Amino acid sequence: MGVKPAIGRKSNKNPPIFSHEFVIQNHADIVSCVVMVFLVGLMVQATTPIASFFISLHHNVSGVEPTREAPKGEPFLYEAGWKDLCAVFFYSLVCIVMHAILQEYFLDKISKKFHLSKSRLSSLNESGQMLVFHLVTFLWGGDAILREGFIFNISSLWDGYPNHPMSFLLKLWWIVQASYWLHTIPELYFQRIKKDEWAGRIRQAATAFAFIAVAYSFKFQRVGVCLVVLHSLAEFVAHTYRLNTILRGEREDFLDKILSVINGAVFVSVRLCSLVLGVLTFYFGLAGPAPLLLRVAALSLLVSFQVYLMFNFISETIKQRQESRALAASRPKKEKKEKPRKEKVKKEKPPVEESDLPEVDQNTNKTLRQRQPAAKAK
């Protein structure tokens, strides 16, 4: 039985059905079929309630069902609830399919063009996926911030807490954020990531998912979207710099130096802005509405996380500079060929004729010539 290879995993062999290799090669097609089952179920009247339980957004607080038009053009408003877990599960399946499409049609073609090693290929796939995700997060979250007016009215981040309903796009943004970090766990198996890299990636995904869950559950969605958008800006620049480093190899170019400076400047600026925004919101803005323990815990976690990121950034920068210096010192220096020096030939003075000498010197020379035969005779 012929089996079509999965998106991003082409092979001439047909592995046994339901084997590990079969699931890995065809995981995108399998997940796509599951997603289609939910979508088809939404079209059938008998299964619509079950399918909408996973696809639609729930916990509407605007008083109007999403299937009907809101009165006077007012937008639908939502709050957090336990039904959002079903939506997170469904959209995590969508993230797996999108991950495979990006891998197949973009990253695999780039890797074939540059003929990268296995280590650089793994770094390319990771940074390429994260680059697209953080770009979407920044643009989508930034649009939500502008639409909600948070950037022009900073007090709206804490006014009315804890009654902070979300618009449809803002709630969907939070659902997609949680879904993306959840889908990265099975991707370690689907993408054949080495076991020694699992710990670091699971730690990163768990930390991001925990931040999303805490901010979403404790009604910190407004300040949370601002913090995540700032963080995504720094991560987008960092992965751009990393991709340039992977593709250029050992060659140093002018673009690498520019990206290095921009990466450092954006990273430090984002960390400072995040700290200022956190102190302004949790220490001053929520001084009355939120409990003291919750405010202190949230601010402590935020400050600790920013300090941790800053420490890692400084350590990594120092390590890279040391490695670059060691690499430069290990390279053989080109010896300059010394031009052969021309030896100066001393010009011999022309012999002086005896007639040109003074009279005393002429008598001395005559005396010496007379003594030489006498000495030979003896």
Secondary structure, DSSP 8 states (H G I E B T S, - for coil): ------TT---SS---TTSHHHHHHTHHHHHHHHHHHHHHHHHSTTTHHHHHHHHS---B-SSS-TTS--GGG---EE---TTHHHHHHHHHHHHHHHHHHHIIIIIHHHHHHHT--HHHHHHHHHHHHHHHHHHHHHHHHHHHHHHHTTTT-GGGGTTTTT---EEHHHHHHHHHHHHHHHHHHHHHHHTT--HHHHHHHHHHHHHHHHHHHHHHHTT-HHHHHHHHHHHHHHHHHHHHHHHHHHHHTT---HHHHHHHHHHHHHHHHHHHHHHHHHIIIIIIITTTTS-HHHHHHHHHHHHHHHHHHHHHHHHHHHHHHHHHHHHHHHS----------------------GGGS-HHHHHHHHHHHHHHHHHHH-
